[in-house]
Amino acid sequence: MSTWFNGGVSPTDIVEWAGQSLEVLLRIYAKCLDRSMRRNRRLIEAALGHESRPKTVA
């Protein structure tokens, strides 16, 4: 299931296919969310025409 989650499959589809609850899925696979959130932010920025810039350390 982590492969599906990391691959961007909707959590609602995963729980349906796996026979799990959303609560269980998120509790067990929450570690996958951080990477997904970063990827999703990049996708949204690209769709809005914003260039993703690396952060600089001051």
C-alpha atoms as one frame of an Amber mdcrd trajectory, in Angstrom:
protein
   0.000   0.000   0.000   2.897   2.355   0.566   3.762   2.068  -3.135   0.225
   3.087  -4.062   0.282   5.919  -1.525   3.674   7.201  -2.677   2.594   6.794
  -6.288  -0.186   9.299  -5.791  -3.167   6.944  -5.654  -6.088   8.528  -3.842
  -6.302   7.369  -0.202 -10.012   6.653  -0.690  -9.169   4.251  -3.536  -6.459
   2.571  -1.470  -8.764   1.897   1.477 -11.427   0.515  -0.839  -8.961  -1.827
  -2.579  -7.202  -2.878   0.625 -10.260  -3.190   2.835  -8.794  -0.786   5.403
 -10.265   2.275   7.029  -8.919   5.699   6.177  -7.953   6.141   9.839  -5.803
   2.995   9.784  -4.236   3.909   6.443  -3.237   7.377   7.614  -1.995   6.175
  11.003   0.222   3.487   9.502   1.349   5.290   6.358   1.512   8.875   7.641
   5.281   8.835   7.029   4.477   8.864   3.298   2.482  12.075   3.588   5.409
  14.473   3.895   6.851  13.430   0.561   3.382  13.537  -1.006   2.719  17.020
   0.359   5.966  18.358  -1.113   5.215  16.741  -4.461   1.667  18.108  -4.442
   2.905  21.623  -3.658   5.306  21.432  -6.622   2.487  20.236  -8.893   0.208
  23.070  -7.763   2.979  25.658  -8.193   3.697  24.342 -11.686  -0.005  24.472
 -12.590  -0.146  28.074 -11.390   2.969  28.962 -13.375   5.152  29.535 -10.318
   8.735  28.435 -10.571   9.919  26.362  -7.648  13.053  27.928  -6.206  15.449
  26.231  -3.805  15.660  27.845  -0.384  18.908  29.582   0.423  20.531  29.467
   3.816  21.352  32.874   5.241
